[in-house]
Amino acid sequence: MTTLELKRLPDGRLCLGGIDDGWQWALARVPELLAGDQPPAVRERLLPEPSNNTAINRDWRELIAPELQALWKANYELMAADLARLEKDPEQPDCTRIIFPENHAAAWISAINQARLTLGARWNVTEADMNRPLRKLGRDPREHDILLIHLLASVLQLFIEASL
Amino acid sequence: MSTASPTLAPGVIETVTDKTKPALDRPWNVVVHNDPINLMTFVAMVFQRVFGYPRQKAERLMMEVHTRGRSIVWTGGREQAEHYVRILQQYHLWTTMEQVES
């Protein structure tokens, strides 16, 4: 895979470039993973009950959880819309790039992180799994998705560095 | 909300006993728990953004989450604690709140 690059253009927009077929696949998985119903393990990880107080937890389930779910949905839909605007990268042959407004960065960060956590919860990924060298990852679907968690971490890191 | 006053004999001043007062007044801790997926840089960035903590403090709290499994990142009134839990969960940090023990 190529090295992704996230840079700020003179007009303030952000440009994610150097996207080869592998990266295109990894980025496209983000909104795919987040659309639709999630298994209980994912819901429990993303929306854990906040306390041991029954009233607080009830308000949480009725008011806050739906609000967060709507916000997260808007985030991954915005990322999906940006991904639909891939264009040829003039600086890197065989690669594409995406240019988007700076205020989309928060939505990308949210969606990428949510996709990583979703995969982690689906497969019950542990600290030990995450610390294994990438070359030791196997080829079954779980190992494949652990690799995707790492790939998306490198994209997320680009966005974190750009926003600090 | 009811506006009725409790019935008290004239000249009697109602006092709040020590048994009931602490439960109402005790502050709440906002607790962030470790998970194997969230990036350490991301967690520290969120603490800086949400609480306005300086980088050093944000990184110290992040390391506490990582090494001890949890960290109390803020303590105060219930309403504000609920607000912070909501914001931290919005960032996908595994966050709960618990009332400080008396």
Interface residues (C-beta under 8 A of the other chain):
Chain A: R45 L46 L47 P48 E49 P50 S51 N52 N53 I56 I64 L68 L71 I109 S110 N113 Q114 R116 L117 G120 V125 T126 E127 D129 M130 I149 A153 L156 Q157 I160 S163 L164
Chain B: D35 P36 I37 N38 L39 T41 F42 M45 E82 V85 R86 Q89 Q90 Y91 H92 W94 T95 T96 M97 E98 Q99
